[in-house]
Amino acid sequence: MTDTQTTNPPRLTRLAFHGPLSESRAAALVQRLSRTNPATVLDIGCGWGELMLRVLAATPEATGIGVDLNGDDLDRARSNAEDRGLGRRAEFVEESATKTARGPADLVLCVGASQALSTDGAPDPLIEALRELRRLVTDDGRVLLGEGFWQRPPTPAELKGMWPGASADDHHDLATLLDLAVAAGFRPEWTETANLDEWEEFESAYQADVEIWLAGHPDHPLAAETRERLDRHRAQWMSYRGVLGLAYLTLVPAR
């Protein structure tokens, strides 16, 4: 059997973060979040936990727990933690975050993962997620919420090209997102949004390694399904490019 037949597509090797987050913004976030000296960190939908590990590196007394359902990502998180000498302070668990008993923590990270905190059939999953975040953070703590929002109302044609079943109700605009956070018991310390460069770096890096693999393995048994997946994702990205935003909200619990 040739190498062409045995080599499988790589997975997300070019991404430091699983989202549109630049190194400069990540550094500023870590500086702001570590300024309150959290003793405990909870990362909801942590993936490979890169942001949590950087916070732990900046706060030597802190411990952290990352929760996710993707075993491969959690293995990567554990390996990275050991490589950086953080293995004893970082725990990664494969379990659902819905109604989790892991909190309260001094710092709760929930970046692109609010859906992990809501139950099926919730009238507005984001409202439920925000209430859960308030429950999971200590009164003097902080929450970093990374949440999607519409930069402008999507057209029917754009929605049709996005993820399956995409609806204008899937997200709020930024002003409404902030209002919902306040209604859930927070005050926004800092509001920032991913820029186009961050989105393009993320989406390109998300696919780049697999695109190169596909170009060099056109006859691989997985080539056809890989090509279909890449083309579908690129078309979805072109449909939400400039329409879907991502807000990074640093939230302070209100008493």
C-alpha positions as CSV (number, residue, x, y, z in Angstrom):
1,M,0.0,0.0,0.0
2,T,1.4,3.4,-1.0
3,D,1.9,6.4,1.2
4,T,-0.9,8.1,-0.8
5,Q,-3.3,5.5,0.5
6,T,-2.2,5.4,4.1
7,T,-1.7,9.1,4.9
8,N,-4.8,10.7,6.3
9,P,-5.7,14.4,6.3
10,P,-4.2,16.5,9.2
11,R,-6.4,18.2,11.7
12,L,-6.3,21.8,12.7
13,T,-2.5,21.9,13.1
14,R,-2.2,25.6,12.1
15,L,-4.6,26.9,14.6
16,A,-3.4,28.2,18.0
17,F,-7.1,29.0,18.9
18,H,-10.2,27.5,17.5
19,G,-11.7,30.8,16.6
20,P,-10.9,34.2,15.1
21,L,-8.5,35.4,17.8
22,S,-5.2,37.0,17.0
23,E,-2.0,36.7,19.1
24,S,-2.2,40.4,20.0
25,R,-5.8,40.2,21.2
26,A,-5.1,37.0,23.1
27,A,-2.2,38.6,24.9
28,A,-4.4,41.6,25.9
29,L,-7.2,39.3,27.0
30,V,-4.8,37.2,29.2
31,Q,-3.4,40.4,30.7
32,R,-6.8,41.8,31.6
33,L,-8.2,38.5,32.9
34,S,-5.1,37.6,35.0
35,R,-5.1,41.1,36.6
36,T,-7.8,40.0,39.1
37,N,-5.5,37.0,40.2
38,P,-8.1,34.2,39.8
39,A,-7.4,31.2,41.9
40,T,-9.7,29.0,39.9
41,V,-10.5,29.0,36.1
42,L,-13.3,27.1,34.4
43,D,-13.2,26.8,30.6
44,I,-16.5,25.7,29.0
45,G,-16.2,24.0,25.6
46,C,-12.4,24.3,26.1
47,G,-11.3,22.4,23.0
48,W,-7.5,22.2,23.4
49,G,-7.6,24.8,26.1
50,E,-5.1,27.2,24.7
51,L,-6.5,30.4,26.3
52,M,-6.9,28.7,29.7
53,L,-3.3,27.5,29.6
54,R,-2.1,31.0,28.8
55,V,-4.1,32.4,31.7
56,L,-2.6,29.7,34.0
57,A,0.9,30.6,32.9
58,A,0.2,34.2,33.7
59,T,-1.3,33.4,37.2
60,P,1.1,30.9,38.8
61,E,-1.2,30.2,41.8
62,A,-4.3,29.4,39.7
63,T,-5.7,26.0,38.8
64,G,-8.0,25.3,35.9
65,I,-10.6,22.8,34.6
66,G,-11.5,22.5,30.9
67,V,-14.7,20.8,29.9
68,D,-15.4,19.5,26.4
69,L,-16.8,16.5,24.6
70,N,-14.1,16.2,21.9
71,G,-11.6,13.6,23.1
72,D,-9.0,14.4,20.5
73,D,-9.0,18.1,21.5
74,L,-8.7,17.2,25.2
75,D,-5.7,14.9,24.4
76,R,-4.0,17.9,22.7
77,A,-4.8,20.1,25.7
78,R,-3.3,17.6,28.2
79,S,-0.2,17.2,26.0
80,N,0.2,21.0,25.7
81,A,-0.2,21.4,29.5
82,E,2.5,18.8,30.2
83,D,4.9,20.4,27.7
84,R,4.5,23.8,29.4
85,G,4.8,22.5,32.9
86,L,1.2,23.1,33.7
87,G,0.0,19.5,34.0
88,R,-0.5,19.6,37.7
89,R,-2.6,22.8,37.5
90,A,-4.7,22.0,34.5
91,E,-7.4,19.3,34.4
92,F,-9.3,18.5,31.2
93,V,-12.5,16.4,31.5
94,E,-14.6,14.9,28.7
95,E,-18.2,15.6,29.8
96,S,-21.2,17.8,29.1
97,A,-21.2,21.3,30.5
98,T,-25.0,21.4,30.7
99,K,-26.0,22.1,34.3
100,T,-22.4,21.4,35.3
101,A,-21.4,21.4,38.9
102,R,-17.8,22.4,38.2
103,G,-18.2,26.0,39.4
104,P,-18.2,28.5,40.8
105,A,-14.9,29.7,39.5
106,D,-13.1,33.0,39.7
107,L,-12.7,33.1,36.0
108,V,-15.0,31.4,33.5
109,L,-14.1,31.2,29.9
110,C,-16.8,30.5,27.3
111,V,-15.6,31.3,23.9
112,G,-17.8,30.1,21.0
113,A,-19.4,27.5,23.3
114,S,-22.5,29.1,24.9
115,Q,-24.5,26.3,23.3
116,A,-22.9,23.9,25.7
117,L,-24.7,25.5,28.6
118,S,-28.2,25.5,27.2
119,T,-30.7,22.7,27.2
120,D,-32.6,21.4,24.1
121,G,-35.7,23.4,23.3
122,A,-34.7,26.5,25.3
123,P,-36.7,29.5,24.0
124,D,-33.5,31.5,23.8
125,P,-30.4,29.4,24.4
126,L,-28.2,32.4,24.9
127,I,-30.3,33.8,27.7
128,E,-30.1,30.4,29.5
129,A,-26.3,30.3,28.9
130,L,-25.9,33.7,30.3
131,R,-27.8,32.8,33.4
132,E,-25.6,29.7,33.8
133,L,-22.5,31.8,33.4
134,R,-23.7,34.0,36.2
135,R,-24.2,30.9,38.4
136,L,-20.8,29.5,37.5
137,V,-18.7,32.6,38.4
138,T,-17.8,33.9,41.8
139,D,-19.2,37.3,42.9
140,D,-15.8,39.0,42.5
141,G,-14.8,37.0,39.4
142,R,-14.9,37.6,35.6
143,V,-16.4,35.9,32.6
144,L,-15.0,36.0,29.2
145,L,-17.8,35.3,26.7
146,G,-17.0,34.8,23.0
147,E,-20.3,35.0,21.3
148,G,-21.5,35.3,17.7
149,F,-23.6,38.2,16.6
150,W,-25.0,39.6,13.3
151,Q,-23.0,42.5,12.1
152,R,-26.0,43.3,9.9
153,P,-29.2,41.3,9.2
154,P,-28.4,38.4,6.9
155,T,-30.3,38.1,3.6
156,P,-32.3,34.9,2.8
157,A,-29.7,34.0,0.2
158,E,-26.9,34.4,2.7
159,L,-28.7,32.3,5.3
160,K,-29.3,29.6,2.7
161,G,-25.6,29.4,2.1
162,M,-24.6,29.2,5.8
163,W,-24.8,26.2,8.1
164,P,-27.7,23.8,7.7
165,G,-30.9,25.3,9.1
166,A,-29.4,28.8,9.5
167,S,-31.9,31.3,10.7
168,A,-31.9,35.1,11.4
169,D,-32.9,34.0,15.0
170,D,-29.6,32.2,15.5
171,H,-27.9,35.3,16.7
172,H,-28.6,38.8,18.0
173,D,-27.0,42.1,17.1
174,L,-24.2,43.4,19.3
175,A,-26.4,45.9,21.2
176,T,-28.9,43.2,22.1
177,L,-26.1,40.8,23.1
178,L,-24.9,43.4,25.6
179,D,-28.4,44.1,26.9
180,L,-28.9,40.4,27.5
181,A,-25.7,40.1,29.4
182,V,-26.7,43.0,31.6
183,A,-30.2,41.5,32.2
184,A,-28.5,38.2,33.3
185,G,-26.6,40.0,36.0
186,F,-23.4,41.3,34.5
187,R,-21.8,44.6,33.7
188,P,-19.6,44.7,30.6
189,E,-16.0,45.7,31.5
190,W,-14.7,45.4,28.0
191,T,-16.3,44.9,24.6
192,E,-14.4,44.0,21.5
193,T,-15.0,42.2,18.3
194,A,-13.0,40.0,15.9
195,N,-11.8,42.0,12.9
196,L,-11.7,40.8,9.3
197,D,-8.0,39.9,9.5
198,E,-8.7,37.6,12.4
199,W,-11.6,35.9,10.6
200,E,-9.6,35.4,7.5
201,E,-6.6,34.0,9.4
202,F,-8.8,31.6,11.3
203,E,-10.8,30.4,8.3
204,S,-7.7,30.0,6.1
205,A,-5.8,28.1,8.8
206,Y,-8.9,26.0,9.5
207,Q,-8.6,24.5,6.0
208,A,-5.0,25.1,4.8
209,D,-3.3,21.9,5.9
210,V,-6.2,19.8,4.5
211,E,-6.2,21.7,1.2
212,I,-2.5,21.0,0.8
213,W,-3.1,17.4,1.7
214,L,-5.9,17.1,-0.9
215,A,-3.9,18.7,-3.6
216,G,-1.2,16.1,-3.1
217,H,-3.5,13.1,-2.6
218,P,-6.1,13.3,-5.3
219,D,-6.5,9.5,-5.4
220,H,-6.7,8.8,-1.7
221,P,-9.8,6.8,-0.5
222,L,-10.8,9.9,1.5
223,A,-10.2,12.4,-1.2
224,A,-13.7,12.7,-2.5
225,E,-15.4,13.2,0.9
226,T,-12.6,15.6,2.0
227,R,-13.0,17.7,-1.2
228,E,-16.8,17.9,-0.6
229,R,-16.3,18.9,3.0
230,L,-13.7,21.6,2.2
231,D,-15.8,23.0,-0.7
232,R,-18.9,23.1,1.5
233,H,-17.1,24.9,4.4
234,R,-15.6,27.4,2.0
235,A,-19.0,28.2,0.5
236,Q,-20.5,28.6,4.0
237,W,-17.7,31.0,5.0
238,M,-18.2,33.1,1.9
239,S,-21.9,33.3,2.9
240,Y,-21.3,34.6,6.4
241,R,-18.1,36.6,5.7
242,G,-18.8,40.1,6.8
243,V,-22.2,39.2,8.2
244,L,-21.4,37.0,11.2
245,G,-19.3,38.7,13.9
246,L,-17.7,37.4,17.1
247,A,-17.7,39.5,20.2
248,Y,-15.3,39.1,23.1
249,L,-17.1,40.4,26.2
250,T,-15.3,40.6,29.6
251,L,-18.2,40.6,32.0
252,V,-18.2,41.6,35.7
253,P,-20.9,40.0,38.0
254,A,-23.3,42.6,39.4
255,R,-24.3,42.2,43.0
